[in-house]
Amino acid sequence: MLHVQQAFLRRLDEHDVVRPARSTGGQRRYTRHEIDDLQDAIELVGEGISLVAVRRIFELRHQVAELKAELAGERAVREKRRSSDERRTRASGDVPPHARSRGR
C-alpha cells in the first residue's frame, strides 16, 4: 500500500514521527490519519528532510490546527457578543458609537 520497508516504519516509530497501535501479535495497526501522516513523512523524507525535522513539522502542524480552532471559537464568541450588543442597542433606540457622525 505505501511501498516502504519495515525498517523505515520502525524508524518512524523510534523517532516518534508516527506511533501506531499494536495488535496482540505485535503488528502495527495504523489509523487513516496515521496513514496520511505516513504518506506525508515519506514525501518529506524523500525531499531530504530528517526524521527529527519531520516530527517537528508534524508537531507544528498540530499546534497550528489547535490555534485555528481556538481562534475560530474566539471569533464565534466575539460575533455572538457583537450581535447581542446590536440587538440591545436597537431595542433601546440608542445609536451605536460607530454609527454616529464624526463631526459632532
C-alpha positions as CSV (number, residue, x, y, z in Angstrom):
1,M,0.0,0.0,0.0
2,L,2.7,2.5,1.0
3,H,5.6,0.7,-0.7
4,V,8.1,1.2,2.2
5,Q,10.2,-1.2,4.0
6,Q,9.6,-2.4,7.6
7,A,12.8,-0.8,8.7
8,F,11.6,2.6,7.6
9,L,8.3,2.1,9.6
10,R,10.4,1.1,12.6
11,R,12.5,4.3,12.3
12,L,9.3,6.4,12.1
13,D,8.1,4.7,15.3
14,E,11.5,5.1,17.0
15,H,11.7,8.8,16.2
16,D,8.1,9.4,17.4
17,V,7.0,10.5,13.9
18,V,4.1,8.0,13.7
19,R,3.4,5.6,16.5
20,P,0.7,3.2,15.6
21,A,-1.2,1.0,18.0
22,R,-0.2,-2.7,18.1
23,S,-2.2,-5.8,17.8
24,T,-1.8,-8.5,20.5
25,G,0.5,-10.2,18.0
26,G,2.7,-7.1,17.8
27,Q,1.6,-6.0,14.3
28,R,1.3,-2.3,13.6
29,R,-2.3,-1.0,13.3
30,Y,-2.5,2.4,11.6
31,T,-5.5,4.7,11.6
32,R,-6.5,6.6,8.5
33,H,-4.9,9.7,10.0
34,E,-1.7,7.8,10.7
35,I,-1.6,6.5,7.1
36,D,-1.9,10.1,5.9
37,D,0.9,11.1,8.2
38,L,3.0,8.2,6.9
39,Q,2.4,9.4,3.3
40,D,3.5,12.9,4.3
41,A,6.5,11.6,6.1
42,I,7.6,9.5,3.1
43,E,7.3,12.6,0.9
44,L,9.2,14.8,3.3
45,V,12.0,12.3,3.8
46,G,12.1,11.9,0.0
47,E,12.8,15.6,-0.2
48,G,15.8,15.1,2.2
49,I,14.2,16.2,5.5
50,S,15.4,14.3,8.5
51,L,13.0,12.3,10.7
52,V,13.7,14.7,13.6
53,A,12.6,17.6,11.4
54,V,9.6,15.7,10.1
55,R,8.5,15.1,13.7
56,R,8.8,18.8,14.4
57,I,6.8,19.7,11.3
58,F,4.0,17.4,12.5
59,E,4.1,19.0,16.0
60,L,3.9,22.4,14.4
61,R,1.0,21.4,12.2
62,H,-0.8,20.1,15.2
63,Q,-0.2,23.4,17.1
64,V,-1.4,25.4,14.1
65,A,-4.6,23.3,13.9
66,E,-5.2,23.8,17.7
67,L,-4.7,27.6,17.4
68,K,-7.0,27.8,14.4
69,A,-9.7,26.0,16.3
70,E,-9.2,28.3,19.3
71,L,-9.3,31.4,17.0
72,A,-12.5,30.2,15.4
73,G,-14.0,29.8,18.8
74,E,-13.0,33.2,19.9
75,R,-14.3,34.8,16.7
76,A,-17.7,33.0,17.2
77,V,-17.9,34.3,20.8
78,R,-17.0,37.8,19.6
79,E,-19.6,37.7,16.8
80,K,-22.3,36.4,19.2
81,R,-21.4,39.2,21.6
82,R,-21.5,41.8,18.9
83,S,-24.9,40.6,17.6
84,S,-26.3,40.7,21.1
85,D,-25.0,44.2,21.7
86,E,-26.5,45.4,18.4
87,R,-29.9,43.9,19.3
88,R,-29.8,45.6,22.7
89,T,-28.9,48.9,21.1
90,R,-31.7,48.7,18.5
91,A,-34.2,47.8,21.3
92,S,-33.2,50.7,23.4
93,G,-33.2,53.2,20.5
94,D,-29.6,54.3,21.0
95,V,-27.3,54.9,18.1
96,P,-24.1,52.8,18.4
97,P,-20.9,54.8,18.6
98,H,-19.6,53.5,15.3
99,A,-22.8,54.7,13.5
100,R,-22.6,58.3,14.8
101,S,-21.1,61.0,12.6
102,R,-17.6,62.1,13.5
103,G,-18.4,65.8,13.1
104,R,-20.3,66.0,16.4
